[in-house]
Amino acid sequence: MMNTYRRIVLAQRPKGEIASECFRLETLPVPELVPGQILVKNHYLSLDPYMRGRMSGRKSYANPQPLNETMIGGTVGEVIASENPQWKIGDRVAGMFGWSELGISDGQGLRRISADIPASAYLGILGMPGMTAWYGINQILKPVAGKTVVISSASGAVGGTAGQLAKRLGCRVVGIAGGPEKCAYVQQALGFDACIDYKQADWKNAFASATPDGIDAVFENVGGEIFDASLARMNPFGRIALCGMISGYNGEDIPILNSRALLTMRLMVQGFIVTEHPECWPQGLSELEVLVRDQQLQFRESVSQGLESAPEALIGLLKGRNFGKQLVRF
Ligand SMILES: NC(=O)c1ccc[n+]([C@@H]2O[C@H](COP(=O)([O-])OP(=O)(O)OC[C@H]3O[C@@H](n4cnc5c(N)ncnc54)[C@H](OP(=O)(O)O)[C@@H]3O)[C@@H](O)[C@H]2O)c1
């Protein structure tokens, strides 16, 4: 049994883009368990765009990440010591132990994870990002066969899943992603009907060609110019699931220039935070698990090695350097 473990705390709040100085790596002694507690060795940490918002002191839907405390984050791992009769050594568990090699818990809020699916999937397609895709598609957009659905950040953890779910409903699905490699993956591996590379100069023409009948539903992950391009092509009574606006997470303004379309096309825009809908999680996660087990849904991961790599990997995620779900492996 190890005597010490490492964690990363928020050392200072970023101004604009995150810098590595915002974080501090610490080594701590492993605490003694008291009755009822378990000790979990984390194998993977999830890095997610919401972490950028928590790092700033700004008012939002959740409280800021406190300074000098373990950075928030989802983890998967296994129980390595137990003083709790409901958990035994070797049990696989998903939790929110943060940027830390170990987690201590009384078991509350932990999720047992299946042994026949790679544990890392429970941080992506079978975790919060997958659930976000499921909620946005099934509870907000509710697209029907033949309608055109646009998904931004289409190669990512949320977008890649959302697009596949819309395809399964019989929709025409058009992705938007950065670069030819991501777009090829979105079309060939994820089965979208088209994917537009927004880094190409003439991408808006290509986007128009890919949505010849206009757009009925948008799963928006980016905001800004990309969202505006969709707004300009919306059909009457179109629906928009406003999931994320990552183009503004470093504090940039995110203007909506084509706001006229909201009125003239009588659009429904619904922002949502997936953690505010716990009642949907059991159904969503079990449906996703069936589809993943049957290989009906595809996903990919970007894995960085070692806790100390987490700051750089989060910086990369916010710049689009990830390709699929961004994880850290310990
Ligand atoms: N509402 C909720 O409850 C909820 C829950 C989870 C996630 N989200 C949101 O869902 C979105 C996707 O999250 P994810 O975890 O699946 O991340 P992801 O899509 O796997 O990774 C982030 C991607 O965002 C794109 N990006 C970054 N900066 C950009 C910019 N300035 N312009 C355009 N694209 C940019 C990059 O892809 P490209 O290379 O293609 O640009 C990057 O790879 C985020 O906005 C996130 O905040 C919301």
The ligand as an SDF file (V2000), in Angstrom:
LIG
                    3D

 48 52  0  0  0  0  0  0  0  0999 V2000
  -24.7430   21.7620  -20.8870 N   0  0  0  0  0  0  0  0  0  0  0  0
  -24.1620   20.7390  -20.2980 C   0  0  0  0  0  0  0  0  0  0  0  0
  -24.6670   20.1620  -19.3330 O   0  0  0  0  0  0  0  0  0  0  0  0
  -22.8440   20.2650  -20.8500 C   0  0  0  0  0  0  0  0  0  0  0  0
  -22.2670   19.0730  -20.4020 C   0  0  0  0  0  0  0  0  0  0  0  0
  -21.0760   18.6420  -20.9930 C   0  0  0  0  0  0  0  0  0  0  0  0
  -20.4750   19.4220  -21.9890 C   0  0  0  0  0  0  0  0  0  0  0  0
  -21.0580   20.5820  -22.3590 N   0  0  0  0  0  0  0  0  0  0  0  0
  -20.4840   21.4100  -23.4220 C   0  0  0  0  0  0  0  0  0  0  0  0
  -20.4140   20.6190  -24.5930 O   0  0  0  0  0  0  0  0  0  0  0  0
  -19.3630   21.1090  -25.4130 C   0  0  0  0  0  0  0  0  0  0  0  0
  -18.4880   19.9330  -25.8300 C   0  0  0  0  0  0  0  0  0  0  0  0
  -17.8900   19.3640  -24.6590 O   0  0  0  0  0  0  0  0  0  0  0  0
  -16.9960   18.0500  -24.7760 P   0  0  0  0  0  0  0  0  0  0  0  0
  -16.6810   17.6270  -23.4030 O   0  0  0  0  0  0  0  0  0  0  0  0
  -17.6460   17.1040  -25.7150 O   0  0  0  0  0  0  0  0  0  0  0  0
  -15.6650   18.6100  -25.4420 O   0  0  0  0  0  0  0  0  0  0  0  0
  -15.0500   18.1840  -26.8550 P   0  0  0  0  0  0  0  0  0  0  0  0
  -16.0160   18.5750  -27.9180 O   0  0  0  0  0  0  0  0  0  0  0  0
  -14.6090   16.7640  -26.7740 O   0  0  0  0  0  0  0  0  0  0  0  0
  -13.7480   19.0700  -26.8810 O   0  0  0  0  0  0  0  0  0  0  0  0
  -13.7970   20.4490  -27.0200 C   0  0  0  0  0  0  0  0  0  0  0  0
  -13.7380   20.8410  -28.5110 C   0  0  0  0  0  0  0  0  0  0  0  0
  -14.2490   22.1320  -28.6480 O   0  0  0  0  0  0  0  0  0  0  0  0
  -13.7860   22.6500  -29.8640 C   0  0  0  0  0  0  0  0  0  0  0  0
  -13.3850   24.0570  -29.6730 N   0  0  0  0  0  0  0  0  0  0  0  0
  -12.6180   24.5660  -28.7150 C   0  0  0  0  0  0  0  0  0  0  0  0
  -12.4960   25.8960  -28.8720 N   0  0  0  0  0  0  0  0  0  0  0  0
  -13.2030   26.1980  -29.9560 C   0  0  0  0  0  0  0  0  0  0  0  0
  -13.4670   27.4080  -30.6350 C   0  0  0  0  0  0  0  0  0  0  0  0
  -12.9690   28.5900  -30.2120 N   0  0  0  0  0  0  0  0  0  0  0  0
  -14.2340   27.3730  -31.7240 N   0  0  0  0  0  0  0  0  0  0  0  0
  -14.7300   26.1940  -32.1570 C   0  0  0  0  0  0  0  0  0  0  0  0
  -14.5250   25.0060  -31.5590 N   0  0  0  0  0  0  0  0  0  0  0  0
  -13.7550   25.0280  -30.4670 C   0  0  0  0  0  0  0  0  0  0  0  0
  -12.5830   21.8240  -30.2820 C   0  0  0  0  0  0  0  0  0  0  0  0
  -12.9620   21.0320  -31.3950 O   0  0  0  0  0  0  0  0  0  0  0  0
  -12.5960   21.4980  -32.8990 P   0  0  0  0  0  0  0  0  0  0  0  0
  -11.1780   21.1230  -33.1140 O   0  0  0  0  0  0  0  0  0  0  0  0
  -13.5550   20.7400  -33.7200 O   0  0  0  0  0  0  0  0  0  0  0  0
  -12.7870   22.9730  -32.9300 O   0  0  0  0  0  0  0  0  0  0  0  0
  -12.3430   20.9390  -29.0760 C   0  0  0  0  0  0  0  0  0  0  0  0
  -11.8040   19.7090  -29.4510 O   0  0  0  0  0  0  0  0  0  0  0  0
  -18.6500   22.1750  -24.6050 C   0  0  0  0  0  0  0  0  0  0  0  0
  -19.1410   23.4390  -24.9860 O   0  0  0  0  0  0  0  0  0  0  0  0
  -19.0690   21.8760  -23.1910 C   0  0  0  0  0  0  0  0  0  0  0  0
  -18.9830   22.9900  -22.3460 O   0  0  0  0  0  0  0  0  0  0  0  0
  -22.2170   21.0150  -21.8150 C   0  0  0  0  0  0  0  0  0  0  0  0
  1  2  1  0
  2  3  2  0
  2  4  1  0
  4  5  1  0
  4 48  2  0
  5  6  2  0
  6  7  1  0
  7  8  2  0
  8  9  1  0
  8 48  1  0
  9 10  1  0
  9 46  1  0
 10 11  1  0
 11 12  1  0
 11 44  1  0
 12 13  1  0
 13 14  1  0
 14 15  2  0
 14 16  1  0
 14 17  1  0
 17 18  1  0
 18 19  2  0
 18 20  1  0
 18 21  1  0
 21 22  1  0
 22 23  1  0
 23 24  1  0
 23 42  1  0
 24 25  1  0
 25 26  1  0
 25 36  1  0
 26 27  1  0
 26 35  1  0
 27 28  2  0
 28 29  1  0
 29 30  1  0
 29 35  2  0
 30 31  1  0
 30 32  2  0
 32 33  1  0
 33 34  2  0
 34 35  1  0
 36 37  1  0
 36 42  1  0
 37 38  1  0
 38 39  2  0
 38 40  1  0
 38 41  1  0
 42 43  1  0
 44 45  1  0
 44 46  1  0
 46 47  1  0
M  CHG  2   8   1  16  -1
M  END
$$$$
